[in-house]
Amino acid sequence: MLRLTWLQFTFFNSLMIVLLNFNLFYFVYEKNTQNWFITFVFIVAYFALVHVICS
């Protein structure tokens, strides 16, 4: 079971906000893009990192 403390929750949310601010997921919002797979990999890798660190 995945258990997060408030500190971990805050840290991972701030990390996601920083990634969004650096336009890491900018091409998600573009219609005709070839980078949807890279975006998907980044999102899966982020949640995998959260799961590995917190379990």
BAPAFI-875566 format. One record per residue: x, y, z of N, C-alpha, C in turn; residue number from 1. Coordinates in steps of 0.001 Angstrom, whole numbers. Last residue first. Layout:
<rs>
[r [X, Y, Z], [X, Y, Z], [X, Y, Z], NUM],
...
</rs>
This chain:
<rs>
[r [7126, 3495, -986], [6676, 2178, -544], [7762, 1429, 196], 55],
[r [8063, 5952, -1868], [7134, 5949, -737], [6688, 4557, -305], 54],
[r [9715, 5486, -4044], [10247, 6194, -2882], [9361, 6004, -1660], 53],
[r [7986, 4150, -5820], [9216, 3503, -5358], [9734, 4167, -4091], 52],
[r [5930, 6058, -6263], [5619, 4750, -5690], [6859, 4080, -5106], 51],
[r [7336, 8187, -7431], [6591, 8396, -6191], [6331, 7058, -5507], 50],
[r [8234, 6849, -9740], [9188, 7382, -8764], [8522, 7613, -7417], 49],
[r [5803, 6383, -10996], [6625, 5241, -10594], [7652, 5672, -9555], 48],
[r [5019, 8982, -11549], [4249, 8227, -10570], [4979, 6961, -10131], 47],
[r [7097, 9611, -13421], [6877, 10416, -12219], [6131, 9615, -11157], 46],
[r [6736, 7709, -15429], [7980, 7707, -14658], [7828, 8507, -13369], 45],
[r [4257, 8528, -16444], [4382, 7209, -15810], [5637, 7146, -14946], 44],
[r [5053, 11029, -17471], [4013, 10954, -16447], [4085, 9618, -15710], 43],
[r [7002, 10304, -19363], [7339, 11191, -18250], [6327, 11076, -17120], 42],
[r [5443, 8732, -21123], [6557, 8121, -20394], [6953, 8985, -19201], 41],
[r [3694, 10681, -22139], [3159, 9549, -21393], [4248, 8889, -20546], 40],
[r [5564, 12264, -23494], [4789, 12819, -22395], [4233, 11713, -21520], 39],
[r [6357, 10444, -25439], [7348, 10952, -24487], [6641, 11539, -23270], 38],
[r [3960, 10171, -26837], [4527, 9009, -26153], [5547, 9437, -25106], 37],
[r [3506, 12658, -27969], [2568, 12179, -26951], [3155, 11003, -26181], 36],
[r [4930, 13911, -29963], [5596, 13700, -28684], [4671, 13171, -27600], 35],
[r [3910, 14772, -32245], [4461, 13417, -32292], [5048, 13038, -30938], 34],
[r [860, 16586, -32576], [2209, 16420, -32051], [2631, 14971, -32167], 33],
[r [-1556, 18389, -32982], [-810, 17604, -33971], [639, 17463, -33525], 32],
[r [-2371, 19719, -30511], [-3165, 18681, -31179], [-2314, 17793, -32085], 31],
[r [-877, 20308, -27404], [-850, 20563, -28836], [-1528, 19400, -29551], 30],
[r [-754, 19524, -24808], [-1886, 20353, -25188], [-1896, 20703, -26668], 29],
[r [1577, 18184, -24543], [341, 17434, -24309], [-839, 18204, -24890], 28],
[r [3658, 19924, -24757], [3188, 19315, -25997], [2006, 18389, -25785], 27],
[r [4183, 20614, -22091], [3543, 21583, -22980], [2953, 20917, -24212], 26],
[r [5375, 19359, -20006], [4204, 18712, -20576], [3472, 19629, -21553], 25],
[r [7422, 21086, -19401], [7754, 19707, -19722], [6590, 19010, -20411], 24],
[r [7468, 23798, -18741], [6813, 23370, -19981], [7171, 21945, -20387], 23],
[r [8285, 24460, -16271], [9331, 24379, -17289], [8806, 23811, -18602], 22],
[r [5943, 24175, -14854], [6431, 25522, -15117], [7529, 25536, -16174], 21],
[r [5800, 21401, -14621], [4815, 22095, -15452], [5279, 23502, -15797], 20],
[r [7911, 21013, -12834], [7972, 20419, -14174], [6984, 21096, -15114], 19],
[r [6877, 22391, -10611], [8111, 22859, -11250], [8223, 22300, -12663], 18],
[r [4677, 20751, -10040], [4453, 22150, -10415], [5685, 22720, -11112], 17],
[r [5985, 18388, -9300], [5123, 18388, -10488], [4863, 19813, -10966], 16],
[r [7260, 19293, -6966], [8048, 18811, -8095], [7231, 18824, -9380], 15],
[r [5081, 19823, -5359], [5916, 20949, -5787], [6806, 20542, -6955], 14],
[r [4175, 17192, -5022], [3323, 18168, -5706], [4133, 19369, -6177], 13],
[r [6320, 16095, -3633], [6002, 15587, -4964], [5076, 16525, -5726], 12],
[r [6250, 17658, -1227], [7435, 17605, -2082], [7089, 17161, -3499], 11],
[r [3721, 17090, -183], [4064, 18458, -563], [5247, 18480, -1521], 10],
[r [4046, 14330, 304], [2973, 14810, -559], [3280, 16212, -1075], 9],
[r [6128, 14352, 2159], [6318, 13728, 852], [5275, 14220, -143], 8],
[r [4785, 15696, 4258], [6016, 16248, 3691], [6288, 15662, 2303], 7],
[r [2688, 14004, 4883], [2383, 15332, 4337], [3609, 15961, 3691], 6],
[r [3478, 10715, 3631], [3383, 11702, 4701], [3056, 13046, 4060], 5],
[r [1817, 8042, 2053], [2516, 9317, 1915], [2378, 10123, 3194], 4],
[r [1850, 4747, 1064], [1596, 5648, 2186], [2457, 6895, 2022], 3],
[r [470, 2210, -757], [1220, 3456, -878], [844, 4384, 265], 2],
[r [846, -1195, 0], [0, 0, 0], [882, 1245, 0], 1],
</rs>
